[in-house]
Amino acid sequence: MTKIQKNMVVVPVSNVTPEWLEKRRGVFGELERQLIQGINNPSKGLTLEQLQLVAEHKNPFVVDNGILLADWRTFYRDEFGIKFGEVKVPEIRPGFDRLLVIAKGLTIQRAYDKCVEHFSCWKWADGDLDKAVPTNDRMPDNSSYAVYVHDRVEADEEHKNKSAETIWQAKIFGITLLERLLFELKYFRETGRHLDIQCITLCSGSRYTDGGVLSVSFDDGEVHVYWYFPGHAFDALRVREVVS
């Protein structure tokens, strides 16, 4: 008879229902994905805290929204002197593991100016970005909000060669310019590095005054804010999908 290890969890056969299996299939599938990701890129694999949860037979992918929001409160306090109240956090989807919180009252220009304080930036518009970019799918005019995106340096490969028009027709929610600038600032604060070194984020959630679609990338040592026509599509121009 095989010796049962002390910490092994034994599940009675009577408790193994289709629902039980389906729930665990999602956990183990995500565990496998993250372990493979960790092998290929150690900085993106499971954290020590997640590995400890695995050792304790607990789900390592349960997100503590309280911890995430506390981190964002510190970020806003330090960078903008802003305090925000309650924020409804969307339900997380597999692979969308970077929370972005957009505090009430924050503007595109203010976020851009804060980026300029930390690193070199360039924008195509001479004036105020809030006037140049009047159309946005989401803005914190009346309340703070949160979205999830893929926690990746480069914009979503799944959406390469897709124009903004294609994204809109497919009813895919894309990142806004304000969200992308905050992601850049938060990521730089955490790592000292930048996003979109090789690709360009197409901010399909924001439009220029003439209908052009905003973009953000890192090129020649600075963060670039530019725009493309809605029909533009090529490999390096990619939308960052959001869960809102």
MOFEN-V282673 format. One record per backbone hydrogen bond with DSSP energy under -0.5 kcal/mol. CO is the residue of the C=O (numbers start at 1). NH is the residue of the N-H. E is the energy in kcal/mol with one decimal. If there is no record, write none. Layout:
# MOFEN-V282673
CO;NH;E
CO;NH;E
This chain:
# MOFEN-V282673
5;8;-1.4
8;10;-0.6
9;11;-0.6
10;12;-0.6
12;15;-1.9
13;16;-1.5
15;17;-1.6
17;21;-2.4
18;22;-2.4
19;23;-2.3
20;24;-1.8
21;25;-2.2
22;26;-1.5
23;27;-1.2
24;28;-2.8
25;29;-2.3
26;30;-2.0
27;31;-2.3
28;32;-2.5
29;33;-2.1
30;34;-2.5
31;35;-2.3
32;36;-2.3
33;37;-2.2
34;38;-2.3
35;39;-1.7
36;40;-2.1
37;41;-2.5
41;44;-2.7
42;45;-1.1
47;51;-2.3
48;52;-2.1
49;53;-1.8
50;54;-2.1
51;55;-2.2
52;56;-1.3
53;58;-3.1
54;57;-1.9
58;60;-0.5
59;62;-0.9
61;63;-0.6
63;65;-1.1
64;68;-1.9
65;69;-2.9
66;70;-2.0
67;71;-1.9
68;72;-1.8
69;73;-2.4
70;74;-1.9
71;75;-2.0
72;76;-2.7
73;77;-2.2
74;78;-2.6
75;79;-2.7
76;80;-2.0
76;81;-1.3
76;82;-1.6
77;81;-0.5
87;89;-0.7
88;90;-0.5
88;146;-0.6
93;96;-2.4
95;97;-1.1
95;151;-0.5
97;99;-0.6
98;149;-2.2
100;147;-2.3
101;103;-0.7
102;145;-2.0
103;106;-1.9
107;111;-2.0
108;112;-2.5
109;113;-2.9
110;114;-1.9
111;115;-1.9
112;116;-2.2
113;117;-1.2
114;118;-0.7
115;118;-1.3
115;119;-2.4
120;223;-2.4
122;225;-2.5
128;131;-0.6
128;132;-1.9
129;133;-2.2
132;209;-1.3
134;136;-0.6
135;207;-2.8
139;141;-1.0
140;105;-3.1
145;102;-3.0
147;100;-3.1
148;243;-2.4
149;98;-2.3
150;152;-1.9
153;196;-3.0
156;159;-1.5
157;160;-1.7
159;162;-1.1
161;163;-0.5
163;167;-2.1
164;168;-2.8
165;169;-2.4
166;170;-1.8
167;172;-2.2
168;171;-1.4
172;174;-0.6
173;242;-2.6
175;205;-2.0
176;180;-2.4
177;181;-2.5
178;182;-2.1
179;183;-2.3
180;184;-2.3
181;185;-2.4
182;186;-2.9
183;187;-2.7
184;188;-2.5
185;189;-2.1
186;190;-1.8
187;191;-2.5
187;193;-0.5
188;192;-2.2
196;218;-2.2
200;202;-0.6
200;238;-2.8
201;203;-0.8
201;216;-1.9
202;204;-2.0
202;240;-0.6
203;206;-2.1
203;214;-0.6
205;137;-2.9
206;214;-1.4
207;135;-1.3
208;211;-2.2
212;208;-3.8
213;228;-2.7
214;203;-2.5
215;226;-2.0
216;201;-2.6
217;219;-0.5
217;224;-3.4
219;222;-1.3
222;219;-2.8
223;122;-2.7
224;217;-1.7
224;226;-0.6
225;124;-1.7
226;215;-2.4
228;213;-3.6
229;232;-2.0
230;164;-0.6
230;165;-2.2
234;161;-1.4
234;237;-1.2
236;200;-3.0
236;238;-0.8
237;162;-0.5
238;202;-2.7
239;156;-0.6
239;241;-0.7
240;175;-1.8
241;150;-0.5
242;244;-0.5
243;148;-2.3
